[in-house]
């Protein structure tokens, strides 16, 4: 995850706020990954979730999402982070709105821009590609790709069944925000 020849000092607590989560999928009870961890950071900071982020969408996360949905008039407030919730979060955070068609353009005026990001643990790479229509959104494509690739690498490197797996997984995800900030700084 760190660039070669450069020491990665660890997570920056300021980067663990959940202000730039890319929710590319609906999430509910049983979901897990970097996007769930980021959602939990956001809910924790906003006071809806009282426990530390784990990356696992359990009952407490579902209750916290339901409370957030109610306070934002999202119906149904069922604790599932569906499209309406993902769109509202993106708009409030000034991020690209999920669910839009990013590929191809009928106007011919814009060209698709794709960003590839890979994360590596133990000699195995996890890569992800995201495409956007605008050059100005390259940083968002990079951060979303990074979030997905990094969390996939953590998932594979620290399975829950391994000794210390859940704790190491949580520790791994704490590096996600800062690593993606550093990786995508070139697109600012």
C-alpha positions in Angstrom: 0.0 0.0 0.0 2.9 2.3 0.7 5.1 3.4 -2.2 8.4 1.7 -2.4 11.3 3.6 -0.8 8.9 5.5 1.5 8.0 4.6 5.0 4.3 4.7 5.8 3.9 6.1 9.3 0.4 4.9 10.1 -3.1 6.2 10.0 -3.7 9.9 10.5 -6.6 10.2 13.0 -7.9 13.2 11.1 -8.3 11.1 8.0 -10.6 8.6 9.8 -13.7 10.8 9.7 -15.9 9.2 7.1 -16.2 12.4 5.1 -15.3 10.9 1.7 -16.9 7.4 1.5 -17.7 6.0 -1.9 -20.8 3.9 -1.6 -20.9 2.0 -4.9 -23.3 -0.7 -3.6 -26.3 -1.1 -1.4 -25.3 -2.3 2.1 -27.2 -3.9 4.9 -26.8 -6.5 7.7 -24.0 -8.9 6.8 -22.1 -6.6 4.5 -18.4 -6.0 5.2 -15.5 -4.1 3.7 -13.8 -0.7 3.5 -17.0 1.1 2.5 -18.8 -0.3 5.6 -15.8 0.9 7.8 -16.0 4.3 6.2 -19.7 4.5 6.8 -19.1 3.5 10.4 -16.5 6.3 10.8 -19.1 8.8 9.5 -21.9 7.5 11.8 -19.5 7.5 14.7 -18.4 11.0 14.2 -22.0 12.2 13.7 -23.0 10.5 17.0 -25.3 7.8 15.5 -22.9 4.9 16.3 -21.2 4.5 19.6 -18.7 1.7 18.8 -15.5 1.8 16.9 -15.6 0.9 13.2 -15.2 -2.8 12.5 -15.9 -3.0 8.7 -18.8 -5.4 9.5 -22.4 -4.2 9.1 -24.1 -5.6 12.1 -27.2 -4.8 14.2 -25.7 -1.6 15.7 -24.7 -0.2 12.3 -28.2 -1.0 11.0 -29.7 0.9 13.9 -27.3 3.8 13.4 -28.2 4.0 9.7 -31.9 3.9 10.5 -31.5 6.8 12.9 -29.5 8.7 10.3 -32.2 8.0 7.7 -34.9 9.2 10.0 -33.1 12.4 10.8 -32.7 13.0 7.1 -36.3 12.1 6.2 -35.3 9.1 4.1 -38.1 6.6 3.7 -38.1 3.8 4.4 -35.7 4.3 7.4 -35.0 0.6 7.4 -31.3 0.6 8.3 -30.3 -0.5 4.8 -28.0 1.9 2.9 -29.8 1.9 -0.4 -29.6 4.2 -3.4 -31.6 7.1 -1.8 -29.3 7.1 1.3 -26.2 6.8 -0.8 -27.3 9.7 -3.0 -28.1 11.9 0.0 -24.7 11.2 1.6 -22.9 12.0 -1.7 -24.7 15.2 -2.2 -24.1 16.4 1.4 -20.4 15.5 1.1 -20.1 17.1 -2.4 -19.1 13.8 -4.0 -20.2 12.4 -7.3 -23.7 11.0 -7.0 -23.8 7.1 -7.1 -26.1 5.3 -9.5 -25.4 7.5 -12.5 -24.3 5.9 -15.7 -20.6 6.7 -15.9 -19.8 4.9 -19.1 -20.3 6.3 -22.6 -21.8 9.6 -23.6 -24.6 10.3 -26.0 -23.6 13.9 -26.5 -20.1 13.2 -27.8 -18.8 16.1 -25.8 -17.3 14.2 -23.0 -14.7 11.4 -22.9 -14.6 8.6 -20.4 -11.6 8.8 -18.0 -10.6 5.6 -16.2 -8.3 5.3 -13.2 -6.8 2.0 -12.0 -5.6 1.5 -8.5 -3.9 -1.6 -7.0 -3.2 -2.5 -3.4 -0.7 -5.2 -2.5 -0.4 -7.5 0.5 1.9 -10.5 0.6 2.8 -10.3 -3.1 -0.7 -10.4 -4.4 -2.4 -7.4 -5.9 -6.0 -6.4 -5.7 -6.9 -3.9 -8.4 -10.0 -1.9 -9.2 -10.9 0.5 -12.0 -13.4 3.3 -11.9 -14.4 5.6 -14.8 -15.8 9.1 -14.9 -16.9 11.4 -17.6 -15.0 14.5 -16.4 -11.3 15.1 -15.9 -12.2 17.1 -12.8 -13.7 13.9 -11.2 -10.5 11.8 -11.6 -9.7 12.2 -7.9 -13.1 10.7 -7.1 -12.5 7.8 -9.5 -9.1 7.2 -7.9 -10.4 7.4 -4.3 -13.3 5.0 -5.0 -11.0 2.5 -6.8 -8.5 2.8 -3.9 -11.2 2.2 -1.3 -12.4 -0.9 -3.1 -8.9 -2.3 -3.8 -7.5 -1.6 -0.4 -10.4 -3.1 1.4 -10.2 -6.2 -0.8 -6.6 -6.5 0.1 -7.4 -6.3 3.8 -10.2 -8.9 3.3 -7.8 -11.3 1.7 -4.8 -10.7 4.0 -6.8 -11.0 7.3 -9.6 -13.4 7.0 -11.9 -13.7 10.1 -11.0 -17.4 10.5 -7.3 -16.7 10.9 -5.8 -16.2 14.3 -6.2 -12.5 15.1 -8.0 -12.0 11.8 -10.8 -9.6 12.9 -8.4 -7.4 14.9 -5.8 -7.3 12.2 -8.6 -6.6 9.6 -9.8 -3.6 11.6 -6.2 -2.4 12.0 -5.6 -2.8 8.2 -8.7 -0.7 7.4 -7.5 2.1 9.6 -4.8 2.8 7.0 -7.3 3.0 4.1 -8.2 6.7 4.3 -4.6 8.0 4.5 -3.3 5.6 1.9 -6.0 6.6 -0.6 -5.4 10.3 0.1 -1.7 9.8 -0.6 -2.3 7.5 -3.6 -4.8 10.0 -5.2 -3.0 13.2 -4.4 -1.5 13.2 -7.9 -5.0 13.9 -9.3 -5.8 17.0 -7.3 
